[in-house]
Amino acid sequence: MLRRAAAIALLPASVLATVAHGESSGGICNGTSMYVKVCATASDNVPGMGSSDDRKGSASASSAAGSGTPKCTYEKVIPQPPPENLAMQDGKRHGGKGAVYRVWCPDTGRFGVVWIPDSTVPRAPAIDPETVARRAVDAMKLMGPKVASPREGGKYVVGMPMWMWVDQTPTTYGPNRATASAGGVTVTATAEVSSISWEMGDGTAAVVCKGTGAKYTPSMGMAQSPDCGHVYGRASIAEAGGKFHGTATATWTVNWQVTGDRAETGSLTEVRQSRFTAEVGEVQVLN
């Protein structure tokens, strides 16, 4: 069942301009003339609420639900996504009479999209799909970048270009995929590193690289890395152990999709770190 706080009925586009706002007692749902927004809170027992047919088109409010259930705002997407969108495809499978809504659950931080049939009141999920998606992420055992360069035991020179790169594995870079289920909700999630931020340990600004980084070969000579490089401006002799101590921080982008009756989708980010060292010395010139 569903308990709604000051919900706006799903109105046709011709009357959207007359909608001022729909605001819940908790301040979660604030609509505009361009969107239809509905606040929804999951509840197992809602007095006066009958079948789904009884609830269609209802604009009445009920009392606030218990604090243990997720509160979500549903915002109709205007204009609607293209036909190849997963939620639009889900709508086509269900007859095509409805619309795609953005879903935002501030209690959990979830953001995604879902198809909702016309005149049907949106339902806050008893099980938050993003919570299930995070279980799938846990199953992936994601780790920090597998740093290949700077290499352990390597020696580098002040003023010479350093090439940074990582080895690509499912757990350290992706892509990685897993499925999890809870409370009748099944979610498939796919994770891949979208960027790596390199803190080089010398106090300079972090170097942000979008890919794994190009691998250096001797034929490159003293050329700069085309996509992920750094030049140390001083030696590391004064640092702990005579080496710079750096950190490679990977940002993982996780896209997830609910399988089953509703093709709800969303995304989240995860961060993982790895540490590395770089021994950097001055060039020795002999007379």
GULUM-689730 format. One record per residue (C-alpha): residue number from 1; residue in three letters; x, y, z. Coordinates in steps of 0.25 Angstrom, whole numbers, plus 5000, padded with zeros to 4 digits. Last residue first. Layout:
ATOM   pos   code      u      v      w
ATOM   NUM    ala      X      Y      Z
...
! end
This chain:
ATOM   pos   code      u      v      w
ATOM   287    asn   5334   5065   4938
ATOM   286    leu   5322   5056   4942
ATOM   285    val   5308   5060   4943
ATOM   284    gln   5298   5053   4952
ATOM   283    val   5283   5056   4949
ATOM   282    glu   5276   5058   4962
ATOM   281    gly   5267   5048   4968
ATOM   280    val   5253   5043   4969
ATOM   279    glu   5248   5030   4976
ATOM   278    ala   5233   5029   4974
ATOM   277    thr   5223   5022   4983
ATOM   276    phe   5209   5017   4981
ATOM   275    arg   5196   5016   4989
ATOM   274    ser   5183   5011   4984
ATOM   273    gln   5169   5017   4986
ATOM   272    arg   5154   5014   4983
ATOM   271    val   5142   5023   4981
ATOM   270    glu   5128   5018   4977
ATOM   269    thr   5118   5026   4969
ATOM   268    leu   5103   5024   4967
ATOM   267    ser   5094   5022   4955
ATOM   266    gly   5079   5019   4952
ATOM   265    thr   5069   5010   4945
ATOM   264    glu   5055   5006   4947
ATOM   263    ala   5050   4995   4937
ATOM   262    arg   5038   4992   4944
ATOM   261    asp   5032   4978   4943
ATOM   260    gly   5045   4970   4945
ATOM   259    thr   5059   4975   4945
ATOM   258    val   5063   4987   4952
ATOM   257    gln   5075   4994   4945
ATOM   256    trp   5088   4999   4950
ATOM   255    asn   5099   5008   4945
ATOM   254    val   5112   5009   4954
ATOM   253    thr   5122   5020   4951
ATOM   252    trp   5135   5017   4959
ATOM   251    thr   5144   5028   4963
ATOM   250    ala   5158   5023   4965
ATOM   249    thr   5168   5030   4974
ATOM   248    ala   5183   5028   4972
ATOM   247    thr   5191   5032   4984
ATOM   246    gly   5205   5037   4985
ATOM   245    his   5217   5035   4995
ATOM   244    phe   5230   5042   4989
ATOM   243    lys   5242   5034   4992
ATOM   242    gly   5255   5035   5001
ATOM   241    gly   5249   5026   5012
ATOM   240    ala   5241   5038   5017
ATOM   239    glu   5243   5050   5008
ATOM   238    ala   5256   5058   5008
ATOM   237    ile   5262   5050   4996
ATOM   236    ser   5250   5052   4987
ATOM   235    ala   5257   5061   4977
ATOM   234    arg   5250   5073   4972
ATOM   233    gly   5241   5078   4960
ATOM   232    tyr   5235   5064   4957
ATOM   231    val   5228   5064   4944
ATOM   230    his   5215   5057   4942
ATOM   229    gly   5207   5049   4932
ATOM   228    cys   5194   5044   4928
ATOM   227    asp   5188   5046   4914
ATOM   226    pro   5199   5048   4903
ATOM   225    ser   5210   5045   4913
ATOM   224    gln   5222   5054   4910
ATOM   223    ala   5233   5051   4901
ATOM   222    met   5247   5048   4907
ATOM   221    gly   5249   5035   4898
ATOM   220    met   5236   5029   4893
ATOM   219    ser   5244   5018   4887
ATOM   218    pro   5247   5013   4901
ATOM   217    thr   5232   5009   4903
ATOM   216    tyr   5223   5016   4912
ATOM   215    lys   5208   5011   4914
ATOM   214    ala   5197   5021   4912
ATOM   213    gly   5188   5024   4923
ATOM   212    thr   5176   5015   4928
ATOM   211    gly   5166   5026   4924
ATOM   210    lys   5161   5039   4929
ATOM   209    cys   5173   5044   4936
ATOM   208    val   5173   5055   4947
ATOM   207    val   5186   5060   4952
ATOM   206    ala   5186   5065   4966
ATOM   205    ala   5192   5079   4968
ATOM   204    thr   5206   5079   4973
ATOM   203    gly   5210   5076   4988
ATOM   202    asp   5221   5066   4984
ATOM   201    gly   5213   5053   4987
ATOM   200    met   5208   5051   4973
ATOM   199    glu   5193   5051   4976
ATOM   198    trp   5187   5044   4964
ATOM   197    ser   5172   5045   4961
ATOM   196    ile   5167   5034   4953
ATOM   195    ser   5154   5035   4945
ATOM   194    ser   5142   5027   4940
ATOM   193    val   5145   5014   4946
ATOM   192    glu   5135   5004   4942
ATOM   191    ala   5123   4997   4949
ATOM   190    thr   5111   4990   4944
ATOM   189    ala   5099   4987   4953
ATOM   188    thr   5087   4977   4951
ATOM   187    val   5076   4979   4961
ATOM   186    thr   5065   4969   4966
ATOM   185    val   5054   4974   4975
ATOM   184    gly   5046   4963   4982
ATOM   183    gly   5050   4967   4996
ATOM   182    ala   5065   4967   4993
ATOM   181    ser   5072   4963   4980
ATOM   180    ala   5086   4965   4975
ATOM   179    thr   5093   4964   4961
ATOM   178    ala   5107   4967   4957
ATOM   177    arg   5116   4973   4946
ATOM   176    asn   5130   4978   4945
ATOM   175    pro   5136   4987   4934
ATOM   174    gly   5145   4989   4941
ATOM   173    tyr   5157   4997   4947
ATOM   172    thr   5162   4990   4959
ATOM   171    thr   5152   4978   4961
ATOM   170    pro   5150   4975   4946
ATOM   169    thr   5165   4977   4942
ATOM   168    gln   5172   4988   4935
ATOM   167    asp   5186   4991   4938
ATOM   166    val   5189   5005   4942
ATOM   165    trp   5197   5016   4935
ATOM   164    met   5206   5028   4939
ATOM   163    trp   5216   5033   4930
ATOM   162    met   5227   5042   4936
ATOM   161    pro   5234   5053   4928
ATOM   160    met   5248   5057   4933
ATOM   159    gly   5250   5069   4941
ATOM   158    val   5255   5062   4953
ATOM   157    val   5259   5047   4950
ATOM   156    tyr   5252   5034   4953
ATOM   155    lys   5256   5021   4960
ATOM   154    gly   5247   5009   4960
ATOM   153    gly   5246   5000   4972
ATOM   152    glu   5230   4999   4971
ATOM   151    arg   5226   5004   4957
ATOM   150    pro   5221   5018   4955
ATOM   149    ser   5215   5013   4947
ATOM   148    ala   5207   5000   4948
ATOM   147    val   5197   5004   4958
ATOM   146    lys   5186   4994   4960
ATOM   145    pro   5175   5005   4963
ATOM   144    gly   5167   5003   4976
ATOM   143    met   5158   4991   4978
ATOM   142    leu   5144   4987   4975
ATOM   141    lys   5139   4974   4982
ATOM   140    met   5128   4972   4971
ATOM   139    ala   5119   4966   4982
ATOM   138    asp   5119   4979   4989
ATOM   137    val   5114   4986   4976
ATOM   136    ala   5102   4976   4976
ATOM   135    arg   5099   4980   4990
ATOM   134    arg   5099   4995   4986
ATOM   133    ala   5089   4992   4975
ATOM   132    val   5080   4986   4985
ATOM   131    thr   5081   4999   4993
ATOM   130    glu   5079   5006   4980
ATOM   129    pro   5066   4998   4978
ATOM   128    asp   5060   5004   4991
ATOM   127    ile   5052   4993   4996
ATOM   126    ala   5038   4997   5001
ATOM   125    pro   5038   5005   4988
ATOM   124    ala   5031   5019   4988
ATOM   123    arg   5019   5017   4979
ATOM   122    pro   5014   5026   4968
ATOM   121    val   4999   5028   4967
ATOM   120    thr   4994   5022   4954
ATOM   119    ser   4986   5031   4945
ATOM   118    asp   4995   5028   4933
ATOM   117    pro   5005   5017   4935
ATOM   116    ile   5018   5020   4942
ATOM   115    trp   5032   5017   4935
ATOM   114    val   5044   5019   4944
ATOM   113    val   5056   5028   4945
ATOM   112    gly   5067   5029   4955
ATOM   111    phe   5073   5037   4968
ATOM   110    arg   5075   5030   4981
ATOM   109    gly   5081   5039   4992
ATOM   108    thr   5075   5030   5003
ATOM   107    asp   5066   5040   5011
ATOM   106    pro   5066   5049   4999
ATOM   105    cys   5058   5039   4990
ATOM   104    trp   5058   5045   4976
ATOM   103    val   5051   5038   4964
ATOM   102    arg   5050   5044   4951
ATOM   101    tyr   5038   5040   4943
ATOM   100    val   5035   5034   4930
ATOM    99    ala   5021   5034   4925
ATOM    98    gly   5008   5026   4923
ATOM    97    lys   5000   5019   4912
ATOM    96    gly   5010   5011   4904
ATOM    95    gly   5004   4997   4906
ATOM    94    his   5012   4991   4916
ATOM    93    arg   5024   4987   4907
ATOM    92    lys   5024   5001   4902
ATOM    91    gly   5026   5006   4916
ATOM    90    asp   5038   4997   4918
ATOM    89    gln   5044   5002   4905
ATOM    88    met   5042   5016   4910
ATOM    87    ala   5049   5013   4923
ATOM    86    leu   5061   5007   4916
ATOM    85    asn   5062   5019   4907
ATOM    84    glu   5062   5015   4892
ATOM    83    pro   5049   5023   4890
ATOM    82    pro   5055   5036   4893
ATOM    81    pro   5053   5042   4907
ATOM    80    gln   5040   5050   4910
ATOM    79    pro   5041   5065   4909
ATOM    78    ile   5038   5068   4920
ATOM    77    val   5041   5057   4930
ATOM    76    lys   5030   5055   4941
ATOM    75    glu   5036   5057   4955
ATOM    74    tyr   5034   5047   4965
ATOM    73    thr   5039   5050   4979
ATOM    72    cys   5042   5039   4989
ATOM    71    lys   5041   5037   5004
ATOM    70    pro   5047   5024   5009
ATOM    69    thr   5040   5017   5021
ATOM    68    gly   5045   5016   5036
ATOM    67    ser   5040   5030   5040
ATOM    66    gly   5026   5025   5040
ATOM    65    ala   5016   5032   5030
ATOM    64    ala   5010   5046   5030
ATOM    63    ser   4995   5047   5030
ATOM    62    ser   4988   5046   5017
ATOM    61    ala   4986   5056   5005
ATOM    60    ser   4976   5056   4994
ATOM    59    ala   4979   5057   4979
ATOM    58    ser   4973   5044   4975
ATOM    57    gly   4974   5041   4960
ATOM    56    lys   4975   5026   4961
ATOM    55    arg   4974   5022   4976
ATOM    54    asp   4961   5014   4975
ATOM    53    asp   4966   5007   4963
ATOM    52    ser   4979   5003   4971
ATOM    51    ser   4970   4996   4981
ATOM    50    gly   4966   5003   4994
ATOM    49    met   4972   5014   5002
ATOM    48    gly   4963   5018   5014
ATOM    47    pro   4973   5015   5024
ATOM    46    val   4987   5012   5019
ATOM    45    asn   4994   5000   5025
ATOM    44    asp   5007   4995   5019
ATOM    43    ser   5013   5008   5016
ATOM    42    ala   5023   5014   5006
ATOM    41    thr   5024   5029   5005
ATOM    40    ala   5021   5037   4993
ATOM    39    cys   5022   5051   4989
ATOM    38    val   5017   5054   4975
ATOM    37    lys   5023   5065   4965
ATOM    36    val   5017   5069   4952
ATOM    35    tyr   5026   5078   4945
ATOM    34    met   5027   5091   4937
ATOM    33    ser   5017   5099   4946
ATOM    32    thr   5026   5096   4958
ATOM    31    gly   5026   5085   4969
ATOM    30    asn   5031   5085   4983
ATOM    29    cys   5031   5071   4989
ATOM    28    ile   5040   5069   5001
ATOM    27    gly   5036   5080   5010
ATOM    26    gly   5033   5071   5022
ATOM    25    ser   5018   5075   5022
ATOM    24    ser   5018   5072   5007
ATOM    23    glu   5017   5083   4996
ATOM    22    gly   5010   5082   4983
ATOM    21    his   5012   5094   4975
ATOM    20    ala   5005   5104   4966
ATOM    19    val   4998   5095   4956
ATOM    18    thr   4990   5103   4946
ATOM    17    ala   5001   5102   4935
ATOM    16    leu   5000   5087   4936
ATOM    15    val   4985   5087   4930
ATOM    14    ser   4988   5084   4916
ATOM    13    ala   4999   5074   4919
ATOM    12    pro   4990   5065   4926
ATOM    11    leu   4990   5063   4941
ATOM    10    leu   4996   5053   4949
ATOM     9    ala   4989   5056   4963
ATOM     8    ile   4997   5065   4972
ATOM     7    ala   5001   5058   4985
ATOM     6    ala   5000   5065   4999
ATOM     5    ala   5007   5053   5006
ATOM     4    arg   5004   5040   5000
ATOM     3    arg   5003   5026   5008
ATOM     2    leu   5004   5015   4999
ATOM     1    met   5000   5000   5000
! end
